Amino acid sequence: SMKTLNVKKVLGDRVLVDVLSKPVKSDGGILLTAGVEMTQLCRGRVVALGQKLSSPVSLDDIVVFEAMYGKETDESEKQRILSVGCILAKEL
């Protein structure tokens, strides 16, 4: 069982996001194959920035990233640490 991490600050070129939406299982509850999962997108709100970050991403931005990227900070998967290079887009 994974311990819950109390992350307040991220390092380097990473961001911490609160996951707002994530891919779901099929209607039958079947996990999708890795090939399908790789194309699925998640949305998240940026809640912390690494100190080496020089990008157009700011606190409270809503960003889009592929589901397979990042590391969850707890079993609930409500937060994820991402390298800024994994962010595909930000919502305006």
PDB file of N, CA, C and O in Angstrom, chain B, residues numbered from 101:
ATOM      1  N   SER B 101       0.839  -1.183   0.000  1.00  0.00           N
ATOM      2  CA  SER B 101       0.000   0.000   0.000  1.00  0.00           C
ATOM      3  C   SER B 101       0.882   1.243   0.000  1.00  0.00           C
ATOM      4  O   SER B 101       1.868   1.321   0.733  1.00  0.00           O
ATOM      5  N   MET B 102       0.517   2.198  -0.822  1.00  0.00           N
ATOM      6  CA  MET B 102       1.300   3.412  -0.978  1.00  0.00           C
ATOM      7  C   MET B 102       0.997   4.385   0.160  1.00  0.00           C
ATOM      8  O   MET B 102      -0.162   4.597   0.516  1.00  0.00           O
ATOM      9  N   LYS B 103       2.035   4.965   0.719  1.00  0.00           N
ATOM     10  CA  LYS B 103       1.865   5.981   1.752  1.00  0.00           C
ATOM     11  C   LYS B 103       1.458   7.295   1.086  1.00  0.00           C
ATOM     12  O   LYS B 103       1.935   7.608  -0.004  1.00  0.00           O
ATOM     13  N   THR B 104       0.590   8.056   1.727  1.00  0.00           N
ATOM     14  CA  THR B 104       0.206   9.363   1.205  1.00  0.00           C
ATOM     15  C   THR B 104       1.344  10.346   1.439  1.00  0.00           C
ATOM     16  O   THR B 104       1.841  10.487   2.557  1.00  0.00           O
ATOM     17  N   LEU B 105       1.748  11.021   0.376  1.00  0.00           N
ATOM     18  CA  LEU B 105       2.813  12.019   0.468  1.00  0.00           C
ATOM     19  C   LEU B 105       2.191  13.395   0.658  1.00  0.00           C
ATOM     20  O   LEU B 105       1.189  13.718   0.021  1.00  0.00           O
ATOM     21  N   ASN B 106       2.776  14.199   1.524  1.00  0.00           N
ATOM     22  CA  ASN B 106       2.301  15.556   1.760  1.00  0.00           C
ATOM     23  C   ASN B 106       3.198  16.509   0.978  1.00  0.00           C
ATOM     24  O   ASN B 106       4.067  17.163   1.555  1.00  0.00           O
ATOM     25  N   VAL B 107       2.990  16.586  -0.325  1.00  0.00           N
ATOM     26  CA  VAL B 107       3.846  17.379  -1.201  1.00  0.00           C
ATOM     27  C   VAL B 107       3.374  18.828  -1.204  1.00  0.00           C
ATOM     28  O   VAL B 107       2.210  19.112  -1.489  1.00  0.00           O
ATOM     29  N   LYS B 108       4.286  19.740  -0.886  1.00  0.00           N
ATOM     30  CA  LYS B 108       3.992  21.176  -0.931  1.00  0.00           C
ATOM     31  C   LYS B 108       4.866  21.889  -1.952  1.00  0.00           C
ATOM     32  O   LYS B 108       4.521  22.966  -2.439  1.00  0.00           O
ATOM     33  N   LYS B 109       6.021  21.266  -2.277  1.00  0.00           N
ATOM     34  CA  LYS B 109       6.979  21.893  -3.181  1.00  0.00           C
ATOM     35  C   LYS B 109       7.559  20.809  -4.076  1.00  0.00           C
ATOM     36  O   LYS B 109       7.884  19.716  -3.612  1.00  0.00           O
ATOM     37  N   VAL B 110       7.685  21.117  -5.357  1.00  0.00           N
ATOM     38  CA  VAL B 110       8.301  20.178  -6.289  1.00  0.00           C
ATOM     39  C   VAL B 110       9.626  20.756  -6.767  1.00  0.00           C
ATOM     40  O   VAL B 110       9.837  21.968  -6.706  1.00  0.00           O
ATOM     41  N   LEU B 111      10.514  19.896  -7.239  1.00  0.00           N
ATOM     42  CA  LEU B 111      11.862  20.309  -7.604  1.00  0.00           C
ATOM     43  C   LEU B 111      12.051  20.326  -9.115  1.00  0.00           C
ATOM     44  O   LEU B 111      11.296  19.707  -9.865  1.00  0.00           O
ATOM     45  N   GLY B 112      13.076  21.050  -9.536  1.00  0.00           N
ATOM     46  CA  GLY B 112      13.471  21.057 -10.942  1.00  0.00           C
ATOM     47  C   GLY B 112      12.406  21.622 -11.854  1.00  0.00           C
ATOM     48  O   GLY B 112      11.800  22.655 -11.568  1.00  0.00           O
ATOM     49  N   ASP B 113      12.187  20.918 -12.970  1.00  0.00           N
ATOM     50  CA  ASP B 113      11.226  21.387 -13.976  1.00  0.00           C
ATOM     51  C   ASP B 113       9.891  20.671 -13.847  1.00  0.00           C
ATOM     52  O   ASP B 113       9.223  20.399 -14.844  1.00  0.00           O
ATOM     53  N   ARG B 114       9.506  20.366 -12.608  1.00  0.00           N
ATOM     54  CA  ARG B 114       8.274  19.611 -12.372  1.00  0.00           C
ATOM     55  C   ARG B 114       7.145  20.515 -11.885  1.00  0.00           C
ATOM     56  O   ARG B 114       7.373  21.615 -11.382  1.00  0.00           O
ATOM     57  N   VAL B 115       5.938  20.023 -12.048  1.00  0.00           N
ATOM     58  CA  VAL B 115       4.748  20.693 -11.519  1.00  0.00           C
ATOM     59  C   VAL B 115       3.936  19.666 -10.731  1.00  0.00           C
ATOM     60  O   VAL B 115       3.997  18.468 -11.007  1.00  0.00           O
ATOM     61  N   LEU B 116       3.185  20.142  -9.760  1.00  0.00           N
ATOM     62  CA  LEU B 116       2.239  19.308  -9.020  1.00  0.00           C
ATOM     63  C   LEU B 116       0.851  19.725  -9.464  1.00  0.00           C
ATOM     64  O   LEU B 116       0.512  20.908  -9.424  1.00  0.00           O
ATOM     65  N   VAL B 117       0.043  18.760  -9.887  1.00  0.00           N
ATOM     66  CA  VAL B 117      -1.308  19.079 -10.333  1.00  0.00           C
ATOM     67  C   VAL B 117      -2.332  18.316  -9.503  1.00  0.00           C
ATOM     68  O   VAL B 117      -2.116  17.168  -9.116  1.00  0.00           O
ATOM     69  N   ASP B 118      -3.457  18.986  -9.238  1.00  0.00           N
ATOM     70  CA  ASP B 118      -4.639  18.321  -8.704  1.00  0.00           C
ATOM     71  C   ASP B 118      -5.376  17.767  -9.911  1.00  0.00           C
ATOM     72  O   ASP B 118      -5.767  18.532 -10.793  1.00  0.00           O
ATOM     73  N   VAL B 119      -5.574  16.456  -9.971  1.00  0.00           N
ATOM     74  CA  VAL B 119      -6.233  15.839 -11.121  1.00  0.00           C
ATOM     75  C   VAL B 119      -7.726  16.163 -11.058  1.00  0.00           C
ATOM     76  O   VAL B 119      -8.398  15.861 -10.072  1.00  0.00           O
ATOM     77  N   LEU B 120      -8.233  16.784 -12.127  1.00  0.00           N
ATOM     78  CA  LEU B 120      -9.643  17.177 -12.192  1.00  0.00           C
ATOM     79  C   LEU B 120     -10.475  16.129 -12.912  1.00  0.00           C
ATOM     80  O   LEU B 120     -11.625  15.886 -12.546  1.00  0.00           O
ATOM     81  N   SER B 121      -9.906  15.516 -13.923  1.00  0.00           N
ATOM     82  CA  SER B 121     -10.607  14.456 -14.643  1.00  0.00           C
ATOM     83  C   SER B 121      -9.570  13.502 -15.180  1.00  0.00           C
ATOM     84  O   SER B 121      -8.464  13.901 -15.544  1.00  0.00           O
ATOM     85  N   LYS B 122      -9.938  12.233 -15.225  1.00  0.00           N
ATOM     86  CA  LYS B 122      -9.009  11.226 -15.717  1.00  0.00           C
ATOM     87  C   LYS B 122      -9.773  10.200 -16.519  1.00  0.00           C
ATOM     88  O   LYS B 122     -10.992  10.086 -16.388  1.00  0.00           O
ATOM     89  N   PRO B 123      -9.060   9.443 -17.359  1.00  0.00           N
ATOM     90  CA  PRO B 123      -9.739   8.417 -18.154  1.00  0.00           C
ATOM     91  C   PRO B 123     -10.453   7.417 -17.267  1.00  0.00           C
ATOM     92  O   PRO B 123     -10.033   7.154 -16.140  1.00  0.00           O
ATOM     93  N   VAL B 124     -11.518   6.873 -17.778  1.00  0.00           N
ATOM     94  CA  VAL B 124     -12.292   5.895 -17.016  1.00  0.00           C
ATOM     95  C   VAL B 124     -12.210   4.531 -17.685  1.00  0.00           C
ATOM     96  O   VAL B 124     -11.804   4.409 -18.841  1.00  0.00           O
ATOM     97  N   LYS B 125     -12.598   3.528 -16.946  1.00  0.00           N
ATOM     98  CA  LYS B 125     -12.662   2.180 -17.499  1.00  0.00           C
ATOM     99  C   LYS B 125     -13.820   2.106 -18.498  1.00  0.00           C
ATOM    100  O   LYS B 125     -14.685   2.981 -18.527  1.00  0.00           O
ATOM    101  N   SER B 126     -13.822   1.075 -19.297  1.00  0.00           N
ATOM    102  CA  SER B 126     -14.920   0.874 -20.241  1.00  0.00           C
ATOM    103  C   SER B 126     -16.222   0.664 -19.465  1.00  0.00           C
ATOM    104  O   SER B 126     -16.196   0.455 -18.252  1.00  0.00           O
ATOM    105  N   ASP B 127     -17.344   0.717 -20.153  1.00  0.00           N
ATOM    106  CA  ASP B 127     -18.646   0.533 -19.498  1.00  0.00           C
ATOM    107  C   ASP B 127     -18.722  -0.793 -18.746  1.00  0.00           C
ATOM    108  O   ASP B 127     -19.397  -0.889 -17.721  1.00  0.00           O
ATOM    109  N   GLY B 128     -18.035  -1.809 -19.251  1.00  0.00           N
ATOM    110  CA  GLY B 128     -18.040  -3.110 -18.606  1.00  0.00           C
ATOM    111  C   GLY B 128     -17.033  -3.223 -17.484  1.00  0.00           C
ATOM    112  O   GLY B 128     -16.914  -4.280 -16.865  1.00  0.00           O
ATOM    113  N   GLY B 129     -16.285  -2.125 -17.203  1.00  0.00           N
ATOM    114  CA  GLY B 129     -15.298  -2.146 -16.139  1.00  0.00           C
ATOM    115  C   GLY B 129     -13.976  -2.769 -16.548  1.00  0.00           C
ATOM    116  O   GLY B 129     -13.133  -3.059 -15.699  1.00  0.00           O
ATOM    117  N   ILE B 130     -13.792  -2.974 -17.841  1.00  0.00           N
ATOM    118  CA  ILE B 130     -12.576  -3.610 -18.337  1.00  0.00           C
ATOM    119  C   ILE B 130     -11.491  -2.557 -18.513  1.00  0.00           C
ATOM    120  O   ILE B 130     -11.732  -1.501 -19.098  1.00  0.00           O
ATOM    121  N   LEU B 131     -10.306  -2.843 -18.011  1.00  0.00           N
ATOM    122  CA  LEU B 131      -9.191  -1.926 -18.211  1.00  0.00           C
ATOM    123  C   LEU B 131      -8.800  -1.950 -19.676  1.00  0.00           C
ATOM    124  O   LEU B 131      -8.745  -3.010 -20.300  1.00  0.00           O
ATOM    125  N   LEU B 132      -8.529  -0.778 -20.216  1.00  0.00           N
ATOM    126  CA  LEU B 132      -8.166  -0.682 -21.621  1.00  0.00           C
ATOM    127  C   LEU B 132      -6.736  -1.154 -21.830  1.00  0.00           C
ATOM    128  O   LEU B 132      -5.937  -1.143 -20.893  1.00  0.00           O
ATOM    129  N   THR B 133      -6.410  -1.563 -23.029  1.00  0.00           N
ATOM    130  CA  THR B 133      -5.046  -1.996 -23.320  1.00  0.00           C
ATOM    131  C   THR B 133      -4.099  -0.818 -23.247  1.00  0.00           C
ATOM    132  O   THR B 133      -4.527   0.333 -23.337  1.00  0.00           O
ATOM    133  N   ALA B 134      -2.819  -1.092 -23.084  1.00  0.00           N
ATOM    134  CA  ALA B 134      -1.813  -0.031 -22.953  1.00  0.00           C
ATOM    135  C   ALA B 134      -1.838   0.891 -24.163  1.00  0.00           C
ATOM    136  O   ALA B 134      -1.669   2.100 -24.010  1.00  0.00           O
ATOM    137  N   GLY B 135      -2.040   0.357 -25.347  1.00  0.00           N
ATOM    138  CA  GLY B 135      -2.065   1.171 -26.564  1.00  0.00           C
ATOM    139  C   GLY B 135      -3.191   2.187 -26.554  1.00  0.00           C
ATOM    140  O   GLY B 135      -3.018   3.318 -27.009  1.00  0.00           O
ATOM    141  N   VAL B 136      -4.335   1.790 -26.038  1.00  0.00           N
ATOM    142  CA  VAL B 136      -5.467   2.711 -25.953  1.00  0.00           C
ATOM    143  C   VAL B 136      -5.231   3.708 -24.827  1.00  0.00           C
ATOM    144  O   VAL B 136      -5.479   4.902 -24.990  1.00  0.00           O
ATOM    145  N   GLU B 137      -4.758   3.225 -23.696  1.00  0.00           N
ATOM    146  CA  GLU B 137      -4.567   4.069 -22.521  1.00  0.00           C
ATOM    147  C   GLU B 137      -3.599   5.217 -22.811  1.00  0.00           C
ATOM    148  O   GLU B 137      -3.768   6.321 -22.293  1.00  0.00           O
ATOM    149  N   MET B 138      -2.585   4.955 -23.639  1.00  0.00           N
ATOM    150  CA  MET B 138      -1.579   5.976 -23.910  1.00  0.00           C
ATOM    151  C   MET B 138      -2.167   7.210 -24.584  1.00  0.00           C
ATOM    152  O   MET B 138      -1.603   8.299 -24.472  1.00  0.00           O
ATOM    153  N   THR B 139      -3.288   7.057 -25.279  1.00  0.00           N
ATOM    154  CA  THR B 139      -3.866   8.192 -25.986  1.00  0.00           C
ATOM    155  C   THR B 139      -4.889   8.938 -25.139  1.00  0.00           C
ATOM    156  O   THR B 139      -5.453   9.934 -25.593  1.00  0.00           O
ATOM    157  N   GLN B 140      -5.137   8.478 -23.924  1.00  0.00           N
ATOM    158  CA  GLN B 140      -6.164   9.097 -23.086  1.00  0.00           C
ATOM    159  C   GLN B 140      -5.592  10.309 -22.357  1.00  0.00           C
ATOM    160  O   GLN B 140      -4.441  10.297 -21.921  1.00  0.00           O
ATOM    161  N   LEU B 141      -6.394  11.338 -22.232  1.00  0.00           N
ATOM    162  CA  LEU B 141      -5.937  12.594 -21.646  1.00  0.00           C
ATOM    163  C   LEU B 141      -6.567  12.837 -20.281  1.00  0.00           C
ATOM    164  O   LEU B 141      -7.696  12.424 -20.014  1.00  0.00           O
ATOM    165  N   CYS B 142      -5.806  13.519 -19.423  1.00  0.00           N
ATOM    166  CA  CYS B 142      -6.280  13.954 -18.114  1.00  0.00           C
ATOM    167  C   CYS B 142      -6.218  15.475 -18.065  1.00  0.00           C
ATOM    168  O   CYS B 142      -5.469  16.110 -18.808  1.00  0.00           O
ATOM    169  N   ARG B 143      -7.020  16.040 -17.175  1.00  0.00           N
ATOM    170  CA  ARG B 143      -6.969  17.478 -16.906  1.00  0.00           C
ATOM    171  C   ARG B 143      -6.551  17.660 -15.453  1.00  0.00           C
ATOM    172  O   ARG B 143      -6.888  16.847 -14.592  1.00  0.00           O
ATOM    173  N   GLY B 144      -5.814  18.735 -15.191  1.00  0.00           N
ATOM    174  CA  GLY B 144      -5.420  19.023 -13.824  1.00  0.00           C
ATOM    175  C   GLY B 144      -5.146  20.493 -13.601  1.00  0.00           C
ATOM    176  O   GLY B 144      -4.865  21.233 -14.543  1.00  0.00           O
ATOM    177  N   ARG B 145      -5.230  20.921 -12.330  1.00  0.00           N
ATOM    178  CA  ARG B 145      -4.934  22.310 -11.949  1.00  0.00           C
ATOM    179  C   ARG B 145      -3.544  22.340 -11.325  1.00  0.00           C
ATOM    180  O   ARG B 145      -3.247  21.567 -10.415  1.00  0.00           O
ATOM    181  N   VAL B 146      -2.691  23.240 -11.822  1.00  0.00           N
ATOM    182  CA  VAL B 146      -1.328  23.375 -11.303  1.00  0.00           C
ATOM    183  C   VAL B 146      -1.392  23.991  -9.910  1.00  0.00           C
ATOM    184  O   VAL B 146      -1.942  25.078  -9.733  1.00  0.00           O
ATOM    185  N   VAL B 147      -0.820  23.285  -8.902  1.00  0.00           N
ATOM    186  CA  VAL B 147      -0.857  23.774  -7.523  1.00  0.00           C
ATOM    187  C   VAL B 147       0.537  24.052  -6.958  1.00  0.00           C
ATOM    188  O   VAL B 147       0.658  24.640  -5.883  1.00  0.00           O
ATOM    189  N   ALA B 148       1.600  23.635  -7.673  1.00  0.00           N
ATOM    190  CA  ALA B 148       2.973  23.948  -7.255  1.00  0.00           C
ATOM    191  C   ALA B 148       3.883  23.869  -8.470  1.00  0.00           C
ATOM    192  O   ALA B 148       3.669  23.061  -9.373  1.00  0.00           O
ATOM    193  N   LEU B 149       4.903  24.724  -8.479  1.00  0.00           N
ATOM    194  CA  LEU B 149       5.858  24.802  -9.578  1.00  0.00           C
ATOM    195  C   LEU B 149       7.267  24.563  -9.061  1.00  0.00           C
ATOM    196  O   LEU B 149       7.619  25.035  -7.980  1.00  0.00           O
ATOM    197  N   GLY B 150       8.079  23.832  -9.825  1.00  0.00           N
ATOM    198  CA  GLY B 150       9.489  23.670  -9.489  1.00  0.00           C
ATOM    199  C   GLY B 150      10.242  24.969  -9.713  1.00  0.00           C
ATOM    200  O   GLY B 150       9.843  25.794 -10.534  1.00  0.00           O
ATOM    201  N   GLN B 151      11.350  25.151  -8.968  1.00  0.00           N
ATOM    202  CA  GLN B 151      12.072  26.422  -9.029  1.00  0.00           C
ATOM    203  C   GLN B 151      12.841  26.613 -10.336  1.00  0.00           C
ATOM    204  O   GLN B 151      13.218  27.740 -10.654  1.00  0.00           O
ATOM    205  N   LYS B 152      13.082  25.555 -11.096  1.00  0.00           N
ATOM    206  CA  LYS B 152      13.810  25.681 -12.356  1.00  0.00           C
ATOM    207  C   LYS B 152      12.869  25.779 -13.546  1.00  0.00           C
ATOM    208  O   LYS B 152      13.288  25.624 -14.693  1.00  0.00           O
ATOM    209  N   LEU B 153      11.612  26.034 -13.271  1.00  0.00           N
ATOM    210  CA  LEU B 153      10.607  26.038 -14.328  1.00  0.00           C
ATOM    211  C   LEU B 153      10.597  27.365 -15.060  1.00  0.00           C
ATOM    212  O   LEU B 153      10.323  28.406 -14.463  1.00  0.00           O
ATOM    213  N   SER B 154      10.893  27.331 -16.353  1.00  0.00           N
ATOM    214  CA  SER B 154      10.776  28.530 -17.188  1.00  0.00           C
ATOM    215  C   SER B 154       9.864  28.157 -18.345  1.00  0.00           C
ATOM    216  O   SER B 154      10.321  27.798 -19.430  1.00  0.00           O
ATOM    217  N   SER B 155       8.581  28.248 -18.093  1.00  0.00           N
ATOM    218  CA  SER B 155       7.594  27.882 -19.109  1.00  0.00           C
ATOM    219  C   SER B 155       6.353  28.744 -18.919  1.00  0.00           C
ATOM    220  O   SER B 155       6.226  29.451 -17.919  1.00  0.00           O
ATOM    221  N   PRO B 156       5.449  28.681 -19.872  1.00  0.00           N
ATOM    222  CA  PRO B 156       4.228  29.482 -19.749  1.00  0.00           C
ATOM    223  C   PRO B 156       3.195  28.908 -18.783  1.00  0.00           C
ATOM    224  O   PRO B 156       2.055  29.373 -18.757  1.00  0.00           O
ATOM    225  N   VAL B 157       3.571  27.914 -17.993  1.00  0.00           N
ATOM    226  CA  VAL B 157       2.641  27.320 -17.033  1.00  0.00           C
ATOM    227  C   VAL B 157       2.727  28.087 -15.716  1.00  0.00           C
ATOM    228  O   VAL B 157       3.817  28.350 -15.208  1.00  0.00           O
ATOM    229  N   SER B 158       1.569  28.440 -15.175  1.00  0.00           N
ATOM    230  CA  SER B 158       1.502  29.207 -13.924  1.00  0.00           C
ATOM    231  C   SER B 158       0.612  28.486 -12.922  1.00  0.00           C
ATOM    232  O   SER B 158      -0.131  27.569 -13.273  1.00  0.00           O
ATOM    233  N   LEU B 159       0.702  28.919 -11.668  1.00  0.00           N
ATOM    234  CA  LEU B 159      -0.183  28.383 -10.635  1.00  0.00           C
ATOM    235  C   LEU B 159      -1.635  28.587 -11.051  1.00  0.00           C
ATOM    236  O   LEU B 159      -1.980  29.614 -11.634  1.00  0.00           O
ATOM    237  N   ASP B 160      -2.472  27.623 -10.756  1.00  0.00           N
ATOM    238  CA  ASP B 160      -3.912  27.618 -11.040  1.00  0.00           C
ATOM    239  C   ASP B 160      -4.263  27.413 -12.509  1.00  0.00           C
ATOM    240  O   ASP B 160      -5.446  27.386 -12.849  1.00  0.00           O
ATOM    241  N   ASP B 161      -3.260  27.267 -13.403  1.00  0.00           N
ATOM    242  CA  ASP B 161      -3.565  26.927 -14.791  1.00  0.00           C
ATOM    243  C   ASP B 161      -4.213  25.547 -14.846  1.00  0.00           C
ATOM    244  O   ASP B 161      -3.870  24.667 -14.057  1.00  0.00           O
ATOM    245  N   ILE B 162      -5.145  25.358 -15.771  1.00  0.00           N
ATOM    246  CA  ILE B 162      -5.714  24.047 -16.050  1.00  0.00           C
ATOM    247  C   ILE B 162      -4.925  23.490 -17.230  1.00  0.00           C
ATOM    248  O   ILE B 162      -4.894  24.087 -18.306  1.00  0.00           O
ATOM    249  N   VAL B 163      -4.286  22.335 -17.015  1.00  0.00           N
ATOM    250  CA  VAL B 163      -3.428  21.751 -18.037  1.00  0.00           C
ATOM    251  C   VAL B 163      -3.954  20.387 -18.467  1.00  0.00           C
ATOM    252  O   VAL B 163      -4.735  19.751 -17.759  1.00  0.00           O
ATOM    253  N   VAL B 164      -3.509  19.953 -19.641  1.00  0.00           N
ATOM    254  CA  VAL B 164      -3.894  18.668 -20.205  1.00  0.00           C
ATOM    255  C   VAL B 164      -2.628  17.837 -20.375  1.00  0.00           C
ATOM    256  O   VAL B 164      -1.618  18.330 -20.876  1.00  0.00           O
ATOM    257  N   PHE B 165      -2.686  16.565 -19.953  1.00  0.00           N
ATOM    258  CA  PHE B 165      -1.527  15.682 -20.074  1.00  0.00           C
ATOM    259  C   PHE B 165      -2.009  14.261 -20.338  1.00  0.00           C
ATOM    260  O   PHE B 165      -3.149  13.913 -20.032  1.00  0.00           O
ATOM    261  N   GLU B 166      -1.125  13.445 -20.910  1.00  0.00           N
ATOM    262  CA  GLU B 166      -1.490  12.057 -21.187  1.00  0.00           C
ATOM    263  C   GLU B 166      -1.564  11.270 -19.887  1.00  0.00           C
ATOM    264  O   GLU B 166      -0.774  11.491 -18.969  1.00  0.00           O
ATOM    265  N   ALA B 167      -2.513  10.358 -19.816  1.00  0.00           N
ATOM    266  CA  ALA B 167      -2.795   9.604 -18.594  1.00  0.00           C
ATOM    267  C   ALA B 167      -1.601   8.799 -18.099  1.00  0.00           C
ATOM    268  O   ALA B 167      -1.472   8.567 -16.897  1.00  0.00           O
ATOM    269  N   MET B 168      -0.733   8.373 -19.001  1.00  0.00           N
ATOM    270  CA  MET B 168       0.369   7.494 -18.587  1.00  0.00           C
ATOM    271  C   MET B 168       1.521   8.238 -17.929  1.00  0.00           C
ATOM    272  O   MET B 168       2.426   7.600 -17.392  1.00  0.00           O
ATOM    273  N   TYR B 169       1.518   9.575 -17.954  1.00  0.00           N
ATOM    274  CA  TYR B 169       2.639  10.343 -17.426  1.00  0.00           C
ATOM    275  C   TYR B 169       2.431  10.769 -15.978  1.00  0.00           C
ATOM    276  O   TYR B 169       1.301  10.882 -15.504  1.00  0.00           O
ATOM    277  N   GLY B 170       3.536  11.001 -15.291  1.00  0.00           N
ATOM    278  CA  GLY B 170       3.498  11.520 -13.936  1.00  0.00           C
ATOM    279  C   GLY B 170       3.456  10.439 -12.878  1.00  0.00           C
ATOM    280  O   GLY B 170       3.278   9.256 -13.172  1.00  0.00           O
ATOM    281  N   LYS B 171       3.624  10.872 -11.643  1.00  0.00           N
ATOM    282  CA  LYS B 171       3.607   9.982 -10.485  1.00  0.00           C
ATOM    283  C   LYS B 171       2.547  10.463  -9.509  1.00  0.00           C
ATOM    284  O   LYS B 171       2.511  11.637  -9.142  1.00  0.00           O
ATOM    285  N   GLU B 172       1.683   9.540  -9.092  1.00  0.00           N
ATOM    286  CA  GLU B 172       0.666   9.885  -8.112  1.00  0.00           C
ATOM    287  C   GLU B 172       1.305  10.087  -6.744  1.00  0.00           C
ATOM    288  O   GLU B 172       2.311   9.450  -6.430  1.00  0.00           O
ATOM    289  N   THR B 173       0.731  10.966  -5.931  1.00  0.00           N
ATOM    290  CA  THR B 173       1.254  11.195  -4.586  1.00  0.00           C
ATOM    291  C   THR B 173       0.535  10.348  -3.534  1.00  0.00           C
ATOM    292  O   THR B 173       0.970  10.289  -2.384  1.00  0.00           O
ATOM    293  N   ASP B 174      -0.562   9.691  -3.923  1.00  0.00           N
ATOM    294  CA  ASP B 174      -1.263   8.802  -2.990  1.00  0.00           C
ATOM    295  C   ASP B 174      -2.160   7.843  -3.757  1.00  0.00           C
ATOM    296  O   ASP B 174      -2.284   7.935  -4.979  1.00  0.00           O
ATOM    297  N   GLU B 175      -2.779   6.932  -3.036  1.00  0.00           N
ATOM    298  CA  GLU B 175      -3.613   5.912  -3.672  1.00  0.00           C
ATOM    299  C   GLU B 175      -4.859   6.481  -4.324  1.00  0.00           C
ATOM    300  O   GLU B 175      -5.410   5.860  -5.233  1.00  0.00           O
ATOM    301  N   SER B 176      -5.320   7.645  -3.886  1.00  0.00           N
ATOM    302  CA  SER B 176      -6.538   8.223  -4.456  1.00  0.00           C
ATOM    303  C   SER B 176      -6.283   8.808  -5.842  1.00  0.00           C
ATOM    304  O   SER B 176      -7.228   9.104  -6.573  1.00  0.00           O
ATOM    305  N   GLU B 177      -5.015   8.976  -6.206  1.00  0.00           N
ATOM    306  CA  GLU B 177      -4.619   9.528  -7.506  1.00  0.00           C
ATOM    307  C   GLU B 177      -5.190  10.920  -7.750  1.00  0.00           C
ATOM    308  O   GLU B 177      -5.434  11.303  -8.894  1.00  0.00           O
ATOM    309  N   LYS B 178      -5.404  11.681  -6.668  1.00  0.00           N
ATOM    310  CA  LYS B 178      -5.960  13.027  -6.813  1.00  0.00           C
ATOM    311  C   LYS B 178      -4.893  14.065  -7.127  1.00  0.00           C
ATOM    312  O   LYS B 178      -5.214  15.160  -7.588  1.00  0.00           O
ATOM    313  N   GLN B 179      -3.624  13.736  -6.883  1.00  0.00           N
ATOM    314  CA  GLN B 179      -2.530  14.638  -7.224  1.00  0.00           C
ATOM    315  C   GLN B 179      -1.479  13.867  -7.995  1.00  0.00           C
ATOM    316  O   GLN B 179      -1.290  12.667  -7.795  1.00  0.00           O
ATOM    317  N   ARG B 180      -0.798  14.579  -8.882  1.00  0.00           N
ATOM    318  CA  ARG B 180       0.237  13.935  -9.686  1.00  0.00           C
ATOM    319  C   ARG B 180       1.391  14.907  -9.901  1.00  0.00           C
ATOM    320  O   ARG B 180       1.177  16.095 -10.146  1.00  0.00           O
ATOM    321  N   ILE B 181       2.622  14.391  -9.808  1.00  0.00           N
ATOM    322  CA  ILE B 181       3.819  15.166 -10.102  1.00  0.00           C
ATOM    323  C   ILE B 181       4.201  14.874 -11.549  1.00  0.00           C
ATOM    324  O   ILE B 181       4.353  13.717 -11.940  1.00  0.00           O
ATOM    325  N   LEU B 182       4.354  15.937 -12.339  1.00  0.00           N
ATOM    326  CA  LEU B 182       4.663  15.815 -13.764  1.00  0.00           C
ATOM    327  C   LEU B 182       5.888  16.626 -14.119  1.00  0.00           C
ATOM    328  O   LEU B 182       6.119  17.689 -13.542  1.00  0.00           O
ATOM    329  N   SER B 183       6.676  16.138 -15.060  1.00  0.00           N
ATOM    330  CA  SER B 183       7.686  16.976 -15.692  1.00  0.00           C
ATOM    331  C   SER B 183       6.930  17.926 -16.610  1.00  0.00           C
ATOM    332  O   SER B 183       5.954  17.524 -17.243  1.00  0.00           O
ATOM    333  N   VAL B 184       7.365  19.176 -16.693  1.00  0.00           N
ATOM    334  CA  VAL B 184       6.645  20.152 -17.507  1.00  0.00           C
ATOM    335  C   VAL B 184       6.574  19.710 -18.968  1.00  0.00           C
ATOM    336  O   VAL B 184       5.655  20.100 -19.688  1.00  0.00           O
ATOM    337  N   GLY B 185       7.536  18.901 -19.409  1.00  0.00           N
ATOM    338  CA  GLY B 185       7.516  18.406 -20.781  1.00  0.00           C
ATOM    339  C   GLY B 185       6.372  17.455 -21.071  1.00  0.00           C
ATOM    340  O   GLY B 185       6.072  17.191 -22.236  1.00  0.00           O
ATOM    341  N   CYS B 186       5.725  16.934 -20.037  1.00  0.00           N
ATOM    342  CA  CYS B 186       4.593  16.020 -20.208  1.00  0.00           C
ATOM    343  C   CYS B 186       3.279  16.766 -20.406  1.00  0.00           C
ATOM    344  O   CYS B 186       2.268  16.163 -20.766  1.00  0.00           O
ATOM    345  N   ILE B 187       3.291  18.066 -20.173  1.00  0.00           N
ATOM    346  CA  ILE B 187       2.063  18.858 -20.343  1.00  0.00           C
ATOM    347  C   ILE B 187       1.877  19.149 -21.824  1.00  0.00           C
ATOM    348  O   ILE B 187       2.754  19.718 -22.474  1.00  0.00           O
ATOM    349  N   LEU B 188       0.732  18.754 -22.344  1.00  0.00           N
ATOM    350  CA  LEU B 188       0.455  18.931 -23.771  1.00  0.00           C
ATOM    351  C   LEU B 188      -0.164  20.279 -24.095  1.00  0.00           C
ATOM    352  O   LEU B 188       0.078  20.840 -25.164  1.00  0.00           O
ATOM    353  N   ALA B 189      -0.961  20.798 -23.171  1.00  0.00           N
ATOM    354  CA  ALA B 189      -1.679  22.052 -23.453  1.00  0.00           C
ATOM    355  C   ALA B 189      -2.150  22.656 -22.148  1.00  0.00           C
ATOM    356  O   ALA B 189      -2.158  22.002 -21.105  1.00  0.00           O
ATOM    357  N   LYS B 190      -2.544  23.918 -22.224  1.00  0.00           N
ATOM    358  CA  LYS B 190      -3.227  24.529 -21.081  1.00  0.00           C
ATOM    359  C   LYS B 190      -4.488  25.190 -21.597  1.00  0.00           C
ATOM    360  O   LYS B 190      -4.528  25.718 -22.709  1.00  0.00           O
ATOM    361  N   GLU B 191      -5.511  25.149 -20.774  1.00  0.00           N
ATOM    362  CA  GLU B 191      -6.792  25.748 -21.158  1.00  0.00           C
ATOM    363  C   GLU B 191      -6.752  27.245 -20.930  1.00  0.00           C
ATOM    364  O   GLU B 191      -6.113  27.732 -19.998  1.00  0.00           O
ATOM    365  N   LEU B 192      -7.436  27.956 -21.783  1.00  0.00           N
ATOM    366  CA  LEU B 192      -7.476  29.431 -21.659  1.00  0.00           C
ATOM    367  C   LEU B 192      -8.687  29.869 -20.879  1.00  0.00           C
ATOM    368  O   LEU B 192      -8.889  31.065 -20.673  1.00  0.00           O
TER     369      LEU B 192
END
